[in-house]
Each structure stands twice: as structure tokens, then as C-alpha cells.
Amino acid sequence: MKFQPAAEKKSIHLLARVPEKLPQVEGDIGLIERALSNLIENAIRYTPDDGKVAICIERENDELSVIVSDNGCGIAKEDLPHIFDRFYRVEKSRARAK
């Protein structure tokens, strides 16, 4: 719901796939929320109008994965190892607003 207004401005369809029964997860809720928010906000920002952003949780044995996907321009393979580095920007030439 937090991201719905930004998605609606661009006519982006938000999709969440969350299994009904998930195990308890331990972690720093602030850091997890920040990482997920950054991924979802960037997915909305760089997805073209009328696009799609999906947030899925998958469970395999005792592990959970959160997957944020979209049909935007994507992130270059060489930048992927750095996406969780604080203040890292994929394209340094972009204005702060973009």
C-alpha cells in the first residue's frame, strides 16, 4: 500500500505474491525495510508507464527469498554486486531527482 500512489501516477501495476504461511524471520527490521523500500521505489522509478512491478516471496526449505522484479531497463551485471552499498548509484551522471 505504501508504494501504490507512486505506481498509480505512472499507471504501473503492482503485484505481490506472498504465500499464506511463512516462518518467523529474525533480522534488523529497519535495514530490511530500507533495502526493500529502495528496491521497490527504484523499480517503480525506472519502469516505463503502464509497466509492472512484482514483489514475490519464495520459500525453499528453511530459506526465504524476496524478489523484486519489473519490466524496466534493468541493472548492468557489473553493478549488481554494489546495489546494497550505501549511496551507490548505477549511473553517476543522472540528476539526483532521477
N, C-alpha and C positions, 0 to 999 in steps of 0.2 A: 504493500500500500504506500510505503514511503516514496517509491520511485514512480508511481502511477502518474502524477501530474506532469513530470518531465517527459515521460513516454508519450502521454496523450498530446502534448504540444507538437510532437513530431509524428503523430499517428503510428507510433511503434507499439506492436502487440507484445505485452509481457506475458510470459508463460512460466509457471512454477510447477515443477514435478517433484513432489515430496512424498515419499512412502508414508503410510499411516503409522506404522510402528517403527520408531527409531530408538536406538540405545542412548543412554545418558552419555554426554561427551564432556570431558574436562578440558579446560583451556582458559586463556585470558579473553573474556567476553569482549572487552574493549578493542583488543587487537584483531580478533576475528571479525567483529562488526566493521572495523575500519577497512580491513582488507576486502571484505565482501562488498561494502559500500563503494569503494574505489573501483572495483571490477565492474559492478553493475552500472555505476554512473558513467564510466568510460565506454561501456558497451552501448549505452543509450546515446552518448555524445557522438560516437563515431559510426553509428548505424544510420544508414540513409532513411529518410522519411518513408513511412509505410513499411518499415522493416520489422524484424523480430528479434527479441532478446529472450533467451531461455535460461532459467536457473533450475538446475536439477541436482538432487541428492541421490547418490547411488551407494548401495551397501554391498560390500564383498567381505564375507566372513566377519571379522571384528573391526573392519575399517570402513570409514565413510569418506566419500569424495563429494565435494561441491563443485559443480561445473557451471560456469557462466559462458554461454555461447551466444553469438549473434551473427548476422549476415553483413557486418560492416567490413571495413578494409583490412582488418586483422593486424597482427603484430609480427614484425620480422623475426625469423628464427633466432638471429643473433641477439635480439633484445629480450627474448623470453627469460633468460636467467636473471635479469635485472628488474623485472616488473614489481617485485616486492621490496626493492631498495627504496628507502625513503627519498623523496624528491626526484627520483629518476624520471626523466622524460624521454620517450621514444624519439620524438622529433624535436630537437632543441630549438629549431627555427620558428616553431609555432608560437604565436602570441599567447600570453597567459590565459586569455579569455577562451581560446580554442584548445 
